[in-house]
């Protein structure tokens, strides 16, 4: 049995589907702080399997103990965390409290139940912003936001556990900018309140929920002045987690790997691709840069290809098509 934390969230739900398709048995836990219970029925519709699910918070020992006592958990994939760079600058205490205490509790319970395989949802934000692009796994680390630092600290905690327990193996997956949705249109990104990420903002403008897109900075040192990011289809990302899990279960030890497409697209590149996919005009306004932002970053995904036999299958056009299908079929998300 594989335990997924943050299992009904955007990346968690897509990974749950891919794990089931790959033949794994999965148990999920989520507190629905940034997700919706209706996801469970959608996962059932896609996979044809009834999800095994516990409602609970990973900072609470009781539901975790119950899961480990009830199921033979062989490995954990840990998604449960707050994830917005901008918000973390405004609410640093909340981010450190949530992201670090959740990891610590989970690691304690795993240790008590002798579960030794851990796939960690890390982030490209752990890389020092002064690194040249593309980012490689051995580059200096550092961050511009409490969110990034919380991922950096989490990696360090896990590396220290590895030193203390030689049986403990971790896949540190540093991913870039997940976008897109499941091809069925049944699951996708459904943020609470004002979206922190670009794609749901664009899709909400397309369905008329917002009158324009705010583009943070038009004077970055990039080809068109807007920020450049490595966008990766969420299904490609989910499959990367399955590959990393299989790597750990095969006894190969720990691995640190970038999960990204390996090329950068600007905000306006994404807007144009989305306009083409949706046949909708996306009005936008250039506004001030956000605290904690940098001009451009994208991955060197060579290591994931070599070690995990993983690479992306879907391009920016497909990401936009799937995002539009999700949003147009679910204009109010899961509500």
Secondary structure as a PSIPRED ss2 file (coil, helix, strand):
# PSIPRED VFORMAT (PSIPRED V4.0)

   1 X C   1.000  0.000  0.000
   2 X E   0.000  0.000  1.000
   3 X E   0.000  0.000  1.000
   4 X E   0.000  0.000  1.000
   5 X E   0.000  0.000  1.000
   6 X C   1.000  0.000  0.000
   7 X C   1.000  0.000  0.000
   8 X C   1.000  0.000  0.000
   9 X C   1.000  0.000  0.000
  10 X H   0.000  1.000  0.000
  11 X H   0.000  1.000  0.000
  12 X H   0.000  1.000  0.000
  13 X H   0.000  1.000  0.000
  14 X H   0.000  1.000  0.000
  15 X H   0.000  1.000  0.000
  16 X H   0.000  1.000  0.000
  17 X H   0.000  1.000  0.000
  18 X H   0.000  1.000  0.000
  19 X H   0.000  1.000  0.000
  20 X H   0.000  1.000  0.000
  21 X H   0.000  1.000  0.000
  22 X C   1.000  0.000  0.000
  23 X C   1.000  0.000  0.000
  24 X C   1.000  0.000  0.000
  25 X C   1.000  0.000  0.000
  26 X E   0.000  0.000  1.000
  27 X E   0.000  0.000  1.000
  28 X E   0.000  0.000  1.000
  29 X E   0.000  0.000  1.000
  30 X E   0.000  0.000  1.000
  31 X C   1.000  0.000  0.000
  32 X C   1.000  0.000  0.000
  33 X C   1.000  0.000  0.000
  34 X C   1.000  0.000  0.000
  35 X C   1.000  0.000  0.000
  36 X C   1.000  0.000  0.000
  37 X C   1.000  0.000  0.000
  38 X H   0.000  1.000  0.000
  39 X H   0.000  1.000  0.000
  40 X H   0.000  1.000  0.000
  41 X H   0.000  1.000  0.000
  42 X H   0.000  1.000  0.000
  43 X H   0.000  1.000  0.000
  44 X H   0.000  1.000  0.000
  45 X H   0.000  1.000  0.000
  46 X H   0.000  1.000  0.000
  47 X H   0.000  1.000  0.000
  48 X C   1.000  0.000  0.000
  49 X C   1.000  0.000  0.000
  50 X C   1.000  0.000  0.000
  51 X C   1.000  0.000  0.000
  52 X E   0.000  0.000  1.000
  53 X E   0.000  0.000  1.000
  54 X E   0.000  0.000  1.000
  55 X E   0.000  0.000  1.000
  56 X C   1.000  0.000  0.000
  57 X C   1.000  0.000  0.000
  58 X C   1.000  0.000  0.000
  59 X C   1.000  0.000  0.000
  60 X C   1.000  0.000  0.000
  61 X H   0.000  1.000  0.000
  62 X H   0.000  1.000  0.000
  63 X H   0.000  1.000  0.000
  64 X H   0.000  1.000  0.000
  65 X H   0.000  1.000  0.000
  66 X H   0.000  1.000  0.000
  67 X H   0.000  1.000  0.000
  68 X H   0.000  1.000  0.000
  69 X H   0.000  1.000  0.000
  70 X H   0.000  1.000  0.000
  71 X C   1.000  0.000  0.000
  72 X C   1.000  0.000  0.000
  73 X C   1.000  0.000  0.000
  74 X C   1.000  0.000  0.000
  75 X E   0.000  0.000  1.000
  76 X E   0.000  0.000  1.000
  77 X E   0.000  0.000  1.000
  78 X E   0.000  0.000  1.000
  79 X C   1.000  0.000  0.000
  80 X C   1.000  0.000  0.000
  81 X C   1.000  0.000  0.000
  82 X C   1.000  0.000  0.000
  83 X C   1.000  0.000  0.000
  84 X C   1.000  0.000  0.000
  85 X H   0.000  1.000  0.000
  86 X H   0.000  1.000  0.000
  87 X H   0.000  1.000  0.000
  88 X H   0.000  1.000  0.000
  89 X H   0.000  1.000  0.000
  90 X H   0.000  1.000  0.000
  91 X C   1.000  0.000  0.000
  92 X H   0.000  1.000  0.000
  93 X H   0.000  1.000  0.000
  94 X H   0.000  1.000  0.000
  95 X H   0.000  1.000  0.000
  96 X H   0.000  1.000  0.000
  97 X H   0.000  1.000  0.000
  98 X H   0.000  1.000  0.000
  99 X H   0.000  1.000  0.000
 100 X H   0.000  1.000  0.000
 101 X H   0.000  1.000  0.000
 102 X H   0.000  1.000  0.000
 103 X H   0.000  1.000  0.000
 104 X H   0.000  1.000  0.000
 105 X H   0.000  1.000  0.000
 106 X H   0.000  1.000  0.000
 107 X H   0.000  1.000  0.000
 108 X H   0.000  1.000  0.000
 109 X H   0.000  1.000  0.000
 110 X H   0.000  1.000  0.000
 111 X H   0.000  1.000  0.000
 112 X H   0.000  1.000  0.000
 113 X C   1.000  0.000  0.000
 114 X C   1.000  0.000  0.000
 115 X C   1.000  0.000  0.000
 116 X C   1.000  0.000  0.000
 117 X E   0.000  0.000  1.000
 118 X E   0.000  0.000  1.000
 119 X E   0.000  0.000  1.000
 120 X E   0.000  0.000  1.000
 121 X E   0.000  0.000  1.000
 122 X E   0.000  0.000  1.000
 123 X E   0.000  0.000  1.000
 124 X H   0.000  1.000  0.000
 125 X H   0.000  1.000  0.000
 126 X H   0.000  1.000  0.000
 127 X E   0.000  0.000  1.000
 128 X C   1.000  0.000  0.000
 129 X C   1.000  0.000  0.000
 130 X C   1.000  0.000  0.000
 131 X C   1.000  0.000  0.000
 132 X C   1.000  0.000  0.000
 133 X C   1.000  0.000  0.000
 134 X C   1.000  0.000  0.000
 135 X E   0.000  0.000  1.000
 136 X C   1.000  0.000  0.000
 137 X C   1.000  0.000  0.000
 138 X C   1.000  0.000  0.000
 139 X C   1.000  0.000  0.000
 140 X C   1.000  0.000  0.000
 141 X E   0.000  0.000  1.000
 142 X C   1.000  0.000  0.000
 143 X C   1.000  0.000  0.000
 144 X C   1.000  0.000  0.000
 145 X C   1.000  0.000  0.000
 146 X H   0.000  1.000  0.000
 147 X H   0.000  1.000  0.000
 148 X H   0.000  1.000  0.000
 149 X H   0.000  1.000  0.000
 150 X H   0.000  1.000  0.000
 151 X H   0.000  1.000  0.000
 152 X H   0.000  1.000  0.000
 153 X H   0.000  1.000  0.000
 154 X H   0.000  1.000  0.000
 155 X H   0.000  1.000  0.000
 156 X H   0.000  1.000  0.000
 157 X H   0.000  1.000  0.000
 158 X H   0.000  1.000  0.000
 159 X H   0.000  1.000  0.000
 160 X H   0.000  1.000  0.000
 161 X H   0.000  1.000  0.000
 162 X H   0.000  1.000  0.000
 163 X H   0.000  1.000  0.000
 164 X H   0.000  1.000  0.000
 165 X C   1.000  0.000  0.000
 166 X C   1.000  0.000  0.000
 167 X C   1.000  0.000  0.000
 168 X C   1.000  0.000  0.000
 169 X E   0.000  0.000  1.000
 170 X E   0.000  0.000  1.000
 171 X E   0.000  0.000  1.000
 172 X E   0.000  0.000  1.000
 173 X E   0.000  0.000  1.000
 174 X E   0.000  0.000  1.000
 175 X E   0.000  0.000  1.000
 176 X C   1.000  0.000  0.000
 177 X E   0.000  0.000  1.000
 178 X E   0.000  0.000  1.000
 179 X E   0.000  0.000  1.000
 180 X C   1.000  0.000  0.000
 181 X C   1.000  0.000  0.000
 182 X C   1.000  0.000  0.000
 183 X C   1.000  0.000  0.000
 184 X C   1.000  0.000  0.000
 185 X C   1.000  0.000  0.000
 186 X C   1.000  0.000  0.000
 187 X C   1.000  0.000  0.000
 188 X C   1.000  0.000  0.000
 189 X C   1.000  0.000  0.000
 190 X C   1.000  0.000  0.000
 191 X C   1.000  0.000  0.000
 192 X C   1.000  0.000  0.000
 193 X C   1.000  0.000  0.000
 194 X C   1.000  0.000  0.000
 195 X C   1.000  0.000  0.000
 196 X C   1.000  0.000  0.000
 197 X C   1.000  0.000  0.000
 198 X H   0.000  1.000  0.000
 199 X H   0.000  1.000  0.000
 200 X H   0.000  1.000  0.000
 201 X H   0.000  1.000  0.000
 202 X H   0.000  1.000  0.000
 203 X H   0.000  1.000  0.000
 204 X H   0.000  1.000  0.000
 205 X H   0.000  1.000  0.000
 206 X H   0.000  1.000  0.000
 207 X C   1.000  0.000  0.000
 208 X C   1.000  0.000  0.000
 209 X C   1.000  0.000  0.000
 210 X C   1.000  0.000  0.000
 211 X C   1.000  0.000  0.000
 212 X C   1.000  0.000  0.000
 213 X E   0.000  0.000  1.000
 214 X E   0.000  0.000  1.000
 215 X E   0.000  0.000  1.000
 216 X E   0.000  0.000  1.000
 217 X C   1.000  0.000  0.000
 218 X C   1.000  0.000  0.000
 219 X C   1.000  0.000  0.000
 220 X C   1.000  0.000  0.000
 221 X C   1.000  0.000  0.000
 222 X C   1.000  0.000  0.000
 223 X C   1.000  0.000  0.000
 224 X C   1.000  0.000  0.000
 225 X C   1.000  0.000  0.000
 226 X C   1.000  0.000  0.000
 227 X C   1.000  0.000  0.000
 228 X E   0.000  0.000  1.000
 229 X E   0.000  0.000  1.000
 230 X C   1.000  0.000  0.000
 231 X E   0.000  0.000  1.000
 232 X E   0.000  0.000  1.000
 233 X E   0.000  0.000  1.000
 234 X H   0.000  1.000  0.000
 235 X H   0.000  1.000  0.000
 236 X H   0.000  1.000  0.000
 237 X H   0.000  1.000  0.000
 238 X H   0.000  1.000  0.000
 239 X H   0.000  1.000  0.000
 240 X H   0.000  1.000  0.000
 241 X H   0.000  1.000  0.000
 242 X H   0.000  1.000  0.000
 243 X H   0.000  1.000  0.000
 244 X H   0.000  1.000  0.000
 245 X H   0.000  1.000  0.000
 246 X H   0.000  1.000  0.000
 247 X H   0.000  1.000  0.000
 248 X H   0.000  1.000  0.000
 249 X H   0.000  1.000  0.000
 250 X C   1.000  0.000  0.000
 251 X C   1.000  0.000  0.000
 252 X C   1.000  0.000  0.000
 253 X C   1.000  0.000  0.000
 254 X C   1.000  0.000  0.000
 255 X E   0.000  0.000  1.000
 256 X E   0.000  0.000  1.000
 257 X E   0.000  0.000  1.000
 258 X E   0.000  0.000  1.000
 259 X E   0.000  0.000  1.000
 260 X C   1.000  0.000  0.000
 261 X C   1.000  0.000  0.000
 262 X C   1.000  0.000  0.000
 263 X C   1.000  0.000  0.000
 264 X C   1.000  0.000  0.000
 265 X E   0.000  0.000  1.000
 266 X E   0.000  0.000  1.000
 267 X H   0.000  1.000  0.000
 268 X H   0.000  1.000  0.000
 269 X H   0.000  1.000  0.000
 270 X H   0.000  1.000  0.000
 271 X H   0.000  1.000  0.000
 272 X H   0.000  1.000  0.000
 273 X H   0.000  1.000  0.000
 274 X H   0.000  1.000  0.000
 275 X H   0.000  1.000  0.000
 276 X H   0.000  1.000  0.000
 277 X H   0.000  1.000  0.000
 278 X H   0.000  1.000  0.000
 279 X C   1.000  0.000  0.000
 280 X C   1.000  0.000  0.000
 281 X C   1.000  0.000  0.000
 282 X C   1.000  0.000  0.000
 283 X C   1.000  0.000  0.000
 284 X E   0.000  0.000  1.000
 285 X E   0.000  0.000  1.000
 286 X E   0.000  0.000  1.000
 287 X E   0.000  0.000  1.000
 288 X C   1.000  0.000  0.000
 289 X C   1.000  0.000  0.000
 290 X C   1.000  0.000  0.000
 291 X C   1.000  0.000  0.000
 292 X C   1.000  0.000  0.000
 293 X C   1.000  0.000  0.000
 294 X C   1.000  0.000  0.000
 295 X C   1.000  0.000  0.000
 296 X E   0.000  0.000  1.000
 297 X C   1.000  0.000  0.000
 298 X C   1.000  0.000  0.000
 299 X E   0.000  0.000  1.000
 300 X C   1.000  0.000  0.000
 301 X C   1.000  0.000  0.000
 302 X H   0.000  1.000  0.000
 303 X H   0.000  1.000  0.000
 304 X H   0.000  1.000  0.000
 305 X H   0.000  1.000  0.000
 306 X H   0.000  1.000  0.000
 307 X H   0.000  1.000  0.000
 308 X H   0.000  1.000  0.000
 309 X C   1.000  0.000  0.000
 310 X C   1.000  0.000  0.000
 311 X C   1.000  0.000  0.000
 312 X C   1.000  0.000  0.000
 313 X C   1.000  0.000  0.000
 314 X C   1.000  0.000  0.000
 315 X C   1.000  0.000  0.000
 316 X H   0.000  1.000  0.000
 317 X H   0.000  1.000  0.000
 318 X H   0.000  1.000  0.000
 319 X H   0.000  1.000  0.000
 320 X H   0.000  1.000  0.000
 321 X H   0.000  1.000  0.000
 322 X H   0.000  1.000  0.000
 323 X H   0.000  1.000  0.000
 324 X H   0.000  1.000  0.000
 325 X H   0.000  1.000  0.000
 326 X H   0.000  1.000  0.000
 327 X H   0.000  1.000  0.000
 328 X H   0.000  1.000  0.000
 329 X H   0.000  1.000  0.000
 330 X C   1.000  0.000  0.000
 331 X C   1.000  0.000  0.000
 332 X C   1.000  0.000  0.000
 333 X C   1.000  0.000  0.000
 334 X C   1.000  0.000  0.000
 335 X C   1.000  0.000  0.000
